[in-house]
Amino acid sequence: RRTFRGDDGVVREIEHHVHTPREHRRAAARAGLTLVHCFDRVVGETVRGFYERAGRLDAYEQQRGLAVVLALSYVRA
């Protein structure tokens, strides 16, 4: 599970699963899907402010470069 504090100050928790992009693509291929778009982002300067407001710049430095978003769009082959 991962937690984060929103701009409203509320701490939220989500279930966290780690799968590589390759694992996603293999599963999609087995399901007869073809990748049409891939969008991915890593922890970087654009989110540094979130860490700073949470008082967690130490975590930012440890996680900088970590892949955190992967959005894949498929169509049925």
Residue pairs with C-beta under 8 A, 6 or more apart in sequence:
1 13
1 14
1 15
1 16
2 13
2 14
2 16
3 11
3 12
3 13
3 14
4 11
4 12
4 14
4 50
4 54
5 11
5 12
5 54
6 12
21 38
21 40
21 70
21 72
24 70
24 72
25 35
25 72
28 34
28 35
28 72
28 74
32 76
32 77
33 74
33 75
33 76
33 77
34 74
34 75
34 76
34 77
35 72
35 73
35 74
36 73
36 74
36 75
37 71
37 72
37 73
38 70
38 71
38 72
38 73
39 69
39 70
39 71
39 72
40 67
40 69
40 70
40 71
41 67
41 68
41 69
42 64
42 65
42 66
42 67
42 68
43 60
43 63
43 64
43 65
43 66
43 68
44 64
44 65
47 60
48 57
48 60
51 57
51 59
51 60
52 60
